């Protein structure tokens, strides 16, 4: 699905097509799991501490194995399609999603450790998981930065020719 970004037509993105399973049983299983992750992803946009984007990515992957229609619907969705396309094409995670994710992880871990968990080992484990989540989000490319880099590279390549 090569296409240009609406906010920057100079940057072309390419997203791998769906590889739908031939087995009907596996397609049904993958679609069921995909819908579960889709529900978690949508809920995660409203419930602090529940990751939204990673669940949407998982749903996209399961739909790529079960339903080309759902895979395409997710990539073209007006609310999260652009973020999924950017991530799948290597552009990374938008800065605003990174800020929301790190904030949600920090708040959820802090509240859990201070108010809900009394076991020291559980606290340390939760803090470690939270730090891993923050590290993971921050080490992915930031899509705005990556878009600018690719646009500059394309401009340099066309001006050299």
N, C-alpha and C positions, 0 to 999 in steps of 0.2 A: 504494500500500500504506500508507494512513494507519493508524497504530497508536500506542499510547502506550508510552513507555519503561517497562520493568519496574521499574527503580530509581526512577522518578519518573513516576507515571501522569498528572500534570498537564501534561506536555510531550508534545504530539503531534508525530510525525515523519511526513514524507511522502517516499517514495522513488519516483522515476520508474519506470514500468513498462518492461518489455522491449519493444524495437521489432524484432522478429525479421524478418530479411530474407526476401523471397519466393523468392529464388534458392537452389536446393538446393546448387549449387556454392559459393556464398558462405557459406551456413550451415555447410557442412562445413569450409571454410577458416577461418571465424571460430571454430568450435568447436575445431578443432585448435590454433589460436593460443591460445584461451582455456585449454585444458588445459595447454599449455606454460607459460603465465603462472601458472596455478594451482599447477603443480609447483614453479616457481621461488618462488612466494609461500610455499608450505608449507616448502620447503627454507630460505628466508630467515628463518624463525622459529627455525631451529636453527643456521644457519651465520652466524657473525659477518661483517659486511661485505656480505652479500648482502641487499638490501632485500626484506622480506617484504610489508609493507602495500601499497606501490605496485604490486607485481606482482599482489597480490590485487585491487586496484582495476582493473588492466588486464584481468585475467581476467573480472571482473564485467562490464566494458564489452563484451568480446568475446562473452560468453555472452548479454548483452542483445540482441545482434544475431543469435545463432544458436540459442539454446535457452532458452525460457522456463522449462523445468524446472530447468536448471542455474543460471540466474539466480536463481530462487527459492531453490534449495538453498543457494547461497552466502549470500544475504541471511538465511536462517533457520539457518545453521550455528551450532552452539552455541559454537564456538571463536572465530570471527572475524565472524560475521554482525552482531552489534551494532555493532562498529566500522565495518563497511562501511555499514550503515544510517545511522549517525550522520554519517559523512563525506558520503554522497550526499545527505542531507537538509539539509546545511549546518551541522551541529553541530560539525564539525571532527574532530581527531584526539585520542584519549584521552591524558591526561598521561603515563601509564605507557609508552605506545607512543612518545611523543616522547622520553622519557628514554632508552629502549632504542635508538631510532634515532640520536640524537645521540651516545650512547656508542659504538655500533657503528661509526658513521662515523669518529669520532675515533680509536678504537683501530685500525681497519683502515688509515686513512690514515697514522697515525703509524708503525705497523709496516711498512707498504709503503715509506714514504719513508726510514725509517732502516735497514731490513734488506734490502730487495729491489731498490730502484731506485737506480741510480748516476747516471743522466743528470739533470743539473740542470733541463733544460726539462721532462722528464717529472715530476720532483718538483714543480716549480712548478705544472704542469698538474693533477696529482693533488690537490695542496693546494687549488687553486682549485675543482676539482670538489667536494671535500669541504666546503669552506666554502659553496658554493652549496647543497649538500644540506642542511647544517645550517640555513642561512638559510631554505630552503624549508620545512623541517619546523617551525621555530620561528615562521614567519609565518602558518601555517595556524591557524584558531581551535582553541582547546583545548575539547574537548567538555564537560568538567565545568563550565567557566566558562559556556559557551554554554547549557547546560541550565538553570543557575541563572538566567541572564538571561531566558530565555524563560518560565520558570515565574513569575518576578517580574512580567514584563510581562502574563502571562495573569491573575495574581492582581489586578493593578492594573486591568486592563480589566474584570474581573468585579465588582470592588468599586465601580467608577464607575457601573456600569449599574443 
